[in-house]
Amino acid sequence: MKYKSLKIAVTVLLCALTLPAYAETCYEQSPNLVTGGDVYYDLVMKKKISRKDDKKIKAFTKQLKGEWRGKAVAVSCRGSEKNPKTKTIKSKVTANMVEGVEKQLVLKAEMYMKAKKATANTTLHFFRRDNMFNAVIADENFVSYGDRLRRRTGKGSQFIETTYAMQLNDKKLNIKIHHYISGVLIAHEKWQLSKK
């Protein structure tokens, strides 16, 4: 029992030391833009996932397959940069994690929003290898990484960055997701799930 407690404590400490910085204030610049400068927008510069890390990611995702329940909080940014406002949506979650194409992990969730008395379906795609960068694999219970891509719009394109931090303790999973457009934070989410 003492060994298990020590292992959990070491894991938490290790994650704290390796977890990348994330913006938490609306329209704050992405830490990756702050440190990388113009290279941030160069998709060619993304570091490929090594075979060793790919095996670790596979071992991690294997533990996540199955049914989950819990809660999620999503915060989106509204208003101007000088006068930002936030909208918060809290949901009860029933979800299923399955393996998708090209080594992806797909979360299909039913979200019940008590404040709205409404239910919505959400699908999240994790570990899309072609878009991944800055992967940190602390051990078999913790992974953080980011996605970057350009999405075409009617007026040109948007540069989109999404960062993920996933912590697994026994059968409890915490997920933090940060969404950036053109290098600034526009939304973030926190998921707290327990395996059925």
PyRosetta script that sets phi, psi and omega in degrees:
from pyrosetta import init, pose_from_sequence

init()
pose = pose_from_sequence("MKYKSLKIAVTVLLCALTLPAYAETCYEQSPNLVTGGDVYYDLVMKKKISRKDDKKIKAFTKQLKGEWRGKAVAVSCRGSEKNPKTKTIKSKVTANMVEGVEKQLVLKAEMYMKAKKATANTTLHFFRRDNMFNAVIADENFVSYGDRLRRRTGKGSQFIETTYAMQLNDKKLNIKIHHYISGVLIAHEKWQLSKK")
pose.set_psi(1, -42.7)
pose.set_omega(1, 178.9)
pose.set_phi(2, -63.8)
pose.set_psi(2, -39.1)
pose.set_omega(2, 179.4)
pose.set_phi(3, -62.3)
pose.set_psi(3, -42.5)
pose.set_omega(3, -179.1)
pose.set_phi(4, -64.4)
pose.set_psi(4, -42.2)
pose.set_omega(4, 179.1)
pose.set_phi(5, -64.2)
pose.set_psi(5, -40.0)
pose.set_omega(5, 179.0)
pose.set_phi(6, -64.7)
pose.set_psi(6, -41.7)
pose.set_omega(6, -180.0)
pose.set_phi(7, -61.8)
pose.set_psi(7, -42.7)
pose.set_omega(7, 179.1)
pose.set_phi(8, -64.3)
pose.set_psi(8, -42.3)
pose.set_omega(8, -179.9)
pose.set_phi(9, -62.9)
pose.set_psi(9, -41.9)
pose.set_omega(9, 178.6)
pose.set_phi(10, -64.7)
pose.set_psi(10, -40.9)
pose.set_omega(10, 179.2)
pose.set_phi(11, -61.7)
pose.set_psi(11, -45.5)
pose.set_omega(11, 179.5)
pose.set_phi(12, -61.5)
pose.set_psi(12, -43.7)
pose.set_omega(12, 179.3)
pose.set_phi(13, -64.0)
pose.set_psi(13, -43.8)
pose.set_omega(13, 179.9)
pose.set_phi(14, -61.9)
pose.set_psi(14, -41.1)
pose.set_omega(14, 178.5)
pose.set_phi(15, -65.2)
pose.set_psi(15, -39.4)
pose.set_omega(15, 179.2)
pose.set_phi(16, -63.3)
pose.set_psi(16, -35.1)
pose.set_omega(16, -179.0)
pose.set_phi(17, -76.7)
pose.set_psi(17, -28.6)
pose.set_omega(17, -174.4)
pose.set_phi(18, -102.9)
pose.set_psi(18, -15.0)
pose.set_omega(18, -176.0)
pose.set_phi(19, -63.6)
pose.set_psi(19, 124.9)
pose.set_omega(19, 178.8)
pose.set_phi(20, -65.0)
pose.set_psi(20, 157.9)
pose.set_omega(20, 177.4)
pose.set_phi(21, -74.7)
pose.set_psi(21, 145.2)
pose.set_omega(21, 177.4)
pose.set_phi(22, -129.9)
pose.set_psi(22, 144.3)
pose.set_omega(22, 174.0)
pose.set_phi(23, -70.5)
pose.set_psi(23, 144.1)
pose.set_omega(23, 178.3)
pose.set_phi(24, -125.1)
pose.set_psi(24, -9.6)
pose.set_omega(24, -179.1)
pose.set_phi(25, -102.5)
pose.set_psi(25, 136.8)
pose.set_omega(25, -178.7)
pose.set_phi(26, -53.1)
pose.set_psi(26, 132.4)
pose.set_omega(26, 177.4)
pose.set_phi(27, 68.0)
pose.set_psi(27, 10.7)
pose.set_omega(27, 173.4)
pose.set_phi(28, -69.7)
pose.set_psi(28, 145.5)
pose.set_omega(28, -179.6)
pose.set_phi(29, -67.5)
pose.set_psi(29, 146.5)
pose.set_omega(29, 174.6)
pose.set_phi(30, -61.8)
pose.set_psi(30, 135.3)
pose.set_omega(30, 175.5)
pose.set_phi(31, -56.3)
pose.set_psi(31, -31.1)
pose.set_omega(31, 179.0)
pose.set_phi(32, -70.1)
pose.set_psi(32, -31.0)
pose.set_omega(32, 174.7)
pose.set_phi(33, -72.3)
pose.set_psi(33, -40.4)
pose.set_omega(33, -179.7)
pose.set_phi(34, -61.5)
pose.set_psi(34, -43.9)
pose.set_omega(34, -177.3)
pose.set_phi(35, -83.4)
pose.set_psi(35, -29.8)
pose.set_omega(35, -173.8)
pose.set_phi(36, -95.9)
pose.set_psi(36, -19.2)
pose.set_omega(36, -177.8)
pose.set_phi(37, 63.7)
pose.set_psi(37, -142.8)
pose.set_omega(37, -176.6)
pose.set_phi(38, -64.0)
pose.set_psi(38, -22.9)
pose.set_omega(38, 178.6)
pose.set_phi(39, -61.9)
pose.set_psi(39, -24.6)
pose.set_omega(39, 179.4)
pose.set_phi(40, -52.0)
pose.set_psi(40, -36.9)
pose.set_omega(40, -174.9)
pose.set_phi(41, -87.6)
pose.set_psi(41, -1.6)
pose.set_omega(41, -177.8)
pose.set_phi(42, -91.9)
pose.set_psi(42, 100.9)
pose.set_omega(42, -177.3)
pose.set_phi(43, -67.0)
pose.set_psi(43, -22.5)
pose.set_omega(43, 179.8)
pose.set_phi(44, -67.9)
pose.set_psi(44, -24.3)
pose.set_omega(44, -175.6)
pose.set_phi(45, -81.7)
pose.set_psi(45, -1.6)
pose.set_omega(45, -179.9)
pose.set_phi(46, -61.0)
pose.set_psi(46, 134.2)
pose.set_omega(46, -179.6)
pose.set_phi(47, -79.8)
pose.set_psi(47, 128.8)
pose.set_omega(47, 179.4)
pose.set_phi(48, -72.1)
pose.set_psi(48, 149.2)
pose.set_omega(48, 178.3)
pose.set_phi(49, -74.0)
pose.set_psi(49, 127.8)
pose.set_omega(49, -179.5)
pose.set_phi(50, -71.0)
pose.set_psi(50, 162.3)
pose.set_omega(50, 179.0)
pose.set_phi(51, -62.1)
pose.set_psi(51, -38.5)
pose.set_omega(51, -179.9)
pose.set_phi(52, -62.3)
pose.set_psi(52, -46.9)
pose.set_omega(52, 179.3)
pose.set_phi(53, -68.6)
pose.set_psi(53, -33.2)
pose.set_omega(53, 178.9)
pose.set_phi(54, -63.3)
pose.set_psi(54, -39.1)
pose.set_omega(54, 177.5)
pose.set_phi(55, -65.8)
pose.set_psi(55, -39.1)
pose.set_omega(55, 178.7)
pose.set_phi(56, -65.7)
pose.set_psi(56, -39.4)
pose.set_omega(56, 178.5)
pose.set_phi(57, -64.7)
pose.set_psi(57, -40.5)
pose.set_omega(57, 177.9)
pose.set_phi(58, -60.5)
pose.set_psi(58, -43.6)
pose.set_omega(58, 179.8)
pose.set_phi(59, -64.2)
pose.set_psi(59, -37.7)
pose.set_omega(59, 179.4)
pose.set_phi(60, -67.5)
pose.set_psi(60, -49.0)
pose.set_omega(60, -176.2)
pose.set_phi(61, -66.4)
pose.set_psi(61, -28.1)
pose.set_omega(61, 179.0)
pose.set_phi(62, -59.4)
pose.set_psi(62, -34.8)
pose.set_omega(62, -179.7)
pose.set_phi(63, -72.9)
pose.set_psi(63, -18.7)
pose.set_omega(63, -173.1)
pose.set_phi(64, -91.2)
pose.set_psi(64, -14.1)
pose.set_omega(64, -178.3)
pose.set_phi(65, -66.9)
pose.set_psi(65, 137.6)
pose.set_omega(65, 179.1)
pose.set_phi(66, 131.4)
pose.set_psi(66, -166.8)
pose.set_omega(66, -175.9)
pose.set_phi(67, -97.8)
pose.set_psi(67, 142.0)
pose.set_omega(67, -177.3)
pose.set_phi(68, -134.8)
pose.set_psi(68, 153.5)
pose.set_omega(68, 172.7)
pose.set_phi(69, -137.3)
pose.set_psi(69, 153.1)
pose.set_omega(69, 178.3)
pose.set_phi(70, 165.5)
pose.set_psi(70, -141.8)
pose.set_omega(70, -177.3)
pose.set_phi(71, -142.7)
pose.set_psi(71, 160.3)
pose.set_omega(71, 179.0)
pose.set_phi(72, -142.4)
pose.set_psi(72, 146.9)
pose.set_omega(72, 174.8)
pose.set_phi(73, -126.5)
pose.set_psi(73, 124.1)
pose.set_omega(73, 179.3)
pose.set_phi(74, -117.2)
pose.set_psi(74, 128.6)
pose.set_omega(74, 179.4)
pose.set_phi(75, -117.6)
pose.set_psi(75, 122.9)
pose.set_omega(75, 178.1)
pose.set_phi(76, -116.4)
pose.set_psi(76, 149.9)
pose.set_omega(76, -176.9)
pose.set_phi(77, -94.3)
pose.set_psi(77, 135.7)
pose.set_omega(77, 178.7)
pose.set_phi(78, -130.7)
pose.set_psi(78, 168.8)
pose.set_omega(78, 176.8)
pose.set_phi(79, 79.2)
pose.set_psi(79, -171.6)
pose.set_omega(79, -176.4)
pose.set_phi(80, -86.5)
pose.set_psi(80, 169.0)
pose.set_omega(80, 178.3)
pose.set_phi(81, -65.0)
pose.set_psi(81, -34.4)
pose.set_omega(81, 179.7)
pose.set_phi(82, -77.3)
pose.set_psi(82, -27.4)
pose.set_omega(82, -178.3)
pose.set_phi(83, -133.3)
pose.set_psi(83, 66.1)
pose.set_omega(83, -176.3)
pose.set_phi(84, -72.6)
pose.set_psi(84, 147.0)
pose.set_omega(84, 175.3)
pose.set_phi(85, -131.3)
pose.set_psi(85, 157.8)
pose.set_omega(85, -179.2)
pose.set_phi(86, -122.5)
pose.set_psi(86, 150.3)
pose.set_omega(86, 173.4)
pose.set_phi(87, -121.8)
pose.set_psi(87, 125.2)
pose.set_omega(87, -176.8)
pose.set_phi(88, -112.5)
pose.set_psi(88, 131.1)
pose.set_omega(88, 177.2)
pose.set_phi(89, -122.9)
pose.set_psi(89, 123.4)
pose.set_omega(89, 178.0)
pose.set_phi(90, -106.4)
pose.set_psi(90, 137.6)
pose.set_omega(90, -175.6)
pose.set_phi(91, -137.9)
pose.set_psi(91, 148.9)
pose.set_omega(91, 165.5)
pose.set_phi(92, -90.2)
pose.set_psi(92, 139.8)
pose.set_omega(92, -170.3)
pose.set_phi(93, -122.4)
pose.set_psi(93, 134.0)
pose.set_omega(93, 165.5)
pose.set_phi(94, -122.2)
pose.set_psi(94, 121.0)
pose.set_omega(94, -170.9)
pose.set_phi(95, -137.7)
pose.set_psi(95, 161.4)
pose.set_omega(95, 175.9)
pose.set_phi(96, -135.3)
pose.set_psi(96, 129.5)
pose.set_omega(96, 177.8)
pose.set_phi(97, -101.5)
pose.set_psi(97, 126.2)
pose.set_omega(97, 179.3)
pose.set_phi(98, -133.8)
pose.set_psi(98, 159.8)
pose.set_omega(98, 176.9)
pose.set_phi(99, -80.8)
pose.set_psi(99, 131.9)
pose.set_omega(99, 179.0)
pose.set_phi(100, -104.9)
pose.set_psi(100, -165.5)
pose.set_omega(100, -179.9)
pose.set_phi(101, -74.7)
pose.set_psi(101, 153.6)
pose.set_omega(101, 175.1)
pose.set_phi(102, 52.9)
pose.set_psi(102, 45.7)
pose.set_omega(102, 174.2)
pose.set_phi(103, 68.8)
pose.set_psi(103, 10.3)
pose.set_omega(103, 178.4)
pose.set_phi(104, -71.2)
pose.set_psi(104, 156.7)
pose.set_omega(104, 170.1)
pose.set_phi(105, -114.3)
pose.set_psi(105, 128.3)
pose.set_omega(105, -174.7)
pose.set_phi(106, -113.9)
pose.set_psi(106, 126.1)
pose.set_omega(106, 175.7)
pose.set_phi(107, -104.6)
pose.set_psi(107, 119.3)
pose.set_omega(107, 176.6)
pose.set_phi(108, -109.5)
pose.set_psi(108, 116.5)
pose.set_omega(108, -171.2)
pose.set_phi(109, -125.5)
pose.set_psi(109, 143.7)
pose.set_omega(109, 169.8)
pose.set_phi(110, -103.8)
pose.set_psi(110, 122.0)
pose.set_omega(110, -173.9)
pose.set_phi(111, -110.6)
pose.set_psi(111, 118.3)
pose.set_omega(111, 175.6)
pose.set_phi(112, -101.1)
pose.set_psi(112, 117.2)
pose.set_omega(112, -179.4)
pose.set_phi(113, -100.1)
pose.set_psi(113, 103.7)
pose.set_omega(113, -174.3)
pose.set_phi(114, -61.5)
pose.set_psi(114, -40.6)
pose.set_omega(114, -177.7)
pose.set_phi(115, -61.9)
pose.set_psi(115, -35.0)
pose.set_omega(115, 179.9)
pose.set_phi(116, -95.3)
pose.set_psi(116, -9.3)
pose.set_omega(116, -173.9)
pose.set_phi(117, 50.9)
pose.set_psi(117, 47.6)
pose.set_omega(117, -176.0)
pose.set_phi(118, -138.8)
pose.set_psi(118, 155.4)
pose.set_omega(118, 178.3)
pose.set_phi(119, -120.8)
pose.set_psi(119, 137.4)
pose.set_omega(119, 178.2)
pose.set_phi(120, -134.8)
pose.set_psi(120, 152.3)
pose.set_omega(120, 176.6)
pose.set_phi(121, -102.2)
pose.set_psi(121, 135.4)
pose.set_omega(121, -178.5)
pose.set_phi(122, -130.8)
pose.set_psi(122, 141.3)
pose.set_omega(122, 175.6)
pose.set_phi(123, -124.8)
pose.set_psi(123, 127.0)
pose.set_omega(123, 177.3)
pose.set_phi(124, -116.9)
pose.set_psi(124, 141.4)
pose.set_omega(124, 178.5)
pose.set_phi(125, -113.7)
pose.set_psi(125, 119.5)
pose.set_omega(125, 179.8)
pose.set_phi(126, -107.5)
pose.set_psi(126, 150.9)
pose.set_omega(126, 172.4)
pose.set_phi(127, 61.3)
pose.set_psi(127, 48.2)
pose.set_omega(127, 172.7)
pose.set_phi(128, -78.7)
pose.set_psi(128, 101.6)
pose.set_omega(128, -168.4)
pose.set_phi(129, -56.2)
pose.set_psi(129, -36.7)
pose.set_omega(129, -176.3)
pose.set_phi(130, -66.4)
pose.set_psi(130, -25.1)
pose.set_omega(130, -176.3)
pose.set_phi(131, -106.2)
pose.set_psi(131, -3.1)
pose.set_omega(131, -173.1)
pose.set_phi(132, -73.8)
pose.set_psi(132, 146.3)
pose.set_omega(132, 173.1)
pose.set_phi(133, -152.5)
pose.set_psi(133, 165.4)
pose.set_omega(133, 176.6)
pose.set_phi(134, 50.2)
pose.set_psi(134, 43.4)
pose.set_omega(134, 179.9)
pose.set_phi(135, -73.3)
pose.set_psi(135, 132.6)
pose.set_omega(135, 175.8)
pose.set_phi(136, -123.7)
pose.set_psi(136, 117.1)
pose.set_omega(136, 178.6)
pose.set_phi(137, -114.7)
pose.set_psi(137, 99.4)
pose.set_omega(137, -177.0)
pose.set_phi(138, -73.8)
pose.set_psi(138, -44.3)
pose.set_omega(138, 176.0)
pose.set_phi(139, -165.1)
pose.set_psi(139, -164.0)
pose.set_omega(139, -176.2)
pose.set_phi(140, -71.9)
pose.set_psi(140, -3.7)
pose.set_omega(140, -176.7)
pose.set_phi(141, -114.2)
pose.set_psi(141, -0.2)
pose.set_omega(141, -176.9)
pose.set_phi(142, -145.8)
pose.set_psi(142, 130.7)
pose.set_omega(142, 175.4)
pose.set_phi(143, -140.9)
pose.set_psi(143, 137.1)
pose.set_omega(143, 168.6)
pose.set_phi(144, -132.2)
pose.set_psi(144, 148.6)
pose.set_omega(144, 179.9)
pose.set_phi(145, -167.1)
pose.set_psi(145, 178.1)
pose.set_omega(145, 177.7)
pose.set_phi(146, -135.7)
pose.set_psi(146, 160.0)
pose.set_omega(146, 171.7)
pose.set_phi(147, -115.7)
pose.set_psi(147, 141.5)
pose.set_omega(147, 171.5)
pose.set_phi(148, -135.7)
pose.set_psi(148, 139.0)
pose.set_omega(148, 177.0)
pose.set_phi(149, -161.3)
pose.set_psi(149, 162.4)
pose.set_omega(149, 172.7)
pose.set_phi(150, -106.5)
pose.set_psi(150, 130.6)
pose.set_omega(150, -180.0)
pose.set_phi(151, -115.6)
pose.set_psi(151, 128.3)
pose.set_omega(151, 180.0)
pose.set_phi(152, -71.3)
pose.set_psi(152, 140.9)
pose.set_omega(152, 175.2)
pose.set_phi(153, -127.7)
pose.set_psi(153, 175.1)
pose.set_omega(153, 179.1)
pose.set_phi(154, -63.8)
pose.set_psi(154, -24.7)
pose.set_omega(154, -177.5)
pose.set_phi(155, -106.5)
pose.set_psi(155, 11.0)
pose.set_omega(155, -179.7)
pose.set_phi(156, 141.6)
pose.set_psi(156, -112.4)
pose.set_omega(156, 179.6)
pose.set_phi(157, -154.0)
pose.set_psi(157, 160.3)
pose.set_omega(157, 175.4)
pose.set_phi(158, -119.8)
pose.set_psi(158, 140.8)
pose.set_omega(158, 175.4)
pose.set_phi(159, -95.4)
pose.set_psi(159, 118.8)
pose.set_omega(159, -173.3)
pose.set_phi(160, -116.7)
pose.set_psi(160, 131.0)
pose.set_omega(160, 174.3)
pose.set_phi(161, -123.7)
pose.set_psi(161, 134.7)
pose.set_omega(161, 174.3)
pose.set_phi(162, -130.4)
pose.set_psi(162, 129.4)
pose.set_omega(162, 178.9)
pose.set_phi(163, -113.3)
pose.set_psi(163, 145.8)
pose.set_omega(163, -176.5)
pose.set_phi(164, -130.4)
pose.set_psi(164, 139.4)
pose.set_omega(164, 170.0)
pose.set_phi(165, -131.4)
pose.set_psi(165, 122.9)
pose.set_omega(165, -174.4)
pose.set_phi(166, -125.6)
pose.set_psi(166, 119.9)
pose.set_omega(166, -178.1)
pose.set_phi(167, -119.6)
pose.set_psi(167, 124.8)
pose.set_omega(167, -179.4)
pose.set_phi(168, -115.6)
pose.set_psi(168, 122.6)
pose.set_omega(168, 174.6)
pose.set_phi(169, -125.0)
pose.set_psi(169, 111.5)
pose.set_omega(169, -173.8)
pose.set_phi(170, 55.6)
pose.set_psi(170, -114.5)
pose.set_omega(170, -179.8)
pose.set_phi(171, -111.0)
pose.set_psi(171, 24.6)
pose.set_omega(171, 178.3)
pose.set_phi(172, -114.1)
pose.set_psi(172, 132.0)
pose.set_omega(172, -176.3)
pose.set_phi(173, -123.4)
pose.set_psi(173, 125.7)
pose.set_omega(173, 173.5)
pose.set_phi(174, -110.3)
pose.set_psi(174, 130.6)
pose.set_omega(174, 179.5)
pose.set_phi(175, -126.1)
pose.set_psi(175, 128.8)
pose.set_omega(175, 172.6)
pose.set_phi(176, -117.5)
pose.set_psi(176, 129.5)
pose.set_omega(176, -178.1)
pose.set_phi(177, -127.1)
pose.set_psi(177, 131.3)
pose.set_omega(177, 177.1)
pose.set_phi(178, -121.6)
pose.set_psi(178, 132.5)
pose.set_omega(178, -177.4)
pose.set_phi(179, -111.8)
pose.set_psi(179, 128.9)
pose.set_omega(179, 178.7)
pose.set_phi(180, -125.6)
pose.set_psi(180, 141.2)
pose.set_omega(180, 170.8)
pose.set_phi(181, -125.0)
pose.set_psi(181, 128.5)
pose.set_omega(181, -177.2)
pose.set_phi(182, 53.8)
pose.set_psi(182, 33.8)
pose.set_omega(182, 173.1)
pose.set_phi(183, 85.8)
pose.set_psi(183, 5.6)
pose.set_omega(183, 178.4)
pose.set_phi(184, -123.0)
pose.set_psi(184, 148.7)
pose.set_omega(184, -176.9)
pose.set_phi(185, -72.2)
pose.set_psi(185, 127.7)
pose.set_omega(185, 178.6)
pose.set_phi(186, -120.4)
pose.set_psi(186, -10.9)
pose.set_omega(186, 178.0)
pose.set_phi(187, -171.7)
pose.set_psi(187, 156.6)
pose.set_omega(187, 171.8)
pose.set_phi(188, -149.7)
pose.set_psi(188, 155.2)
pose.set_omega(188, -175.4)
pose.set_phi(189, -134.2)
pose.set_psi(189, 152.4)
pose.set_omega(189, 172.5)
pose.set_phi(190, -135.5)
pose.set_psi(190, 124.7)
pose.set_omega(190, 179.5)
pose.set_phi(191, -114.3)
pose.set_psi(191, 132.9)
pose.set_omega(191, 175.0)
pose.set_phi(192, -125.8)
pose.set_psi(192, 109.1)
pose.set_omega(192, -171.8)
pose.set_phi(193, -123.0)
pose.set_psi(193, 151.6)
pose.set_omega(193, 174.8)
pose.set_phi(194, -126.4)
pose.set_psi(194, 139.1)
pose.set_omega(194, -177.6)
pose.set_phi(195, -76.9)
pose.set_psi(195, 136.6)
pose.set_omega(195, -179.4)
pose.set_phi(196, -75.6)
pose.dump_pdb("model.pdb")
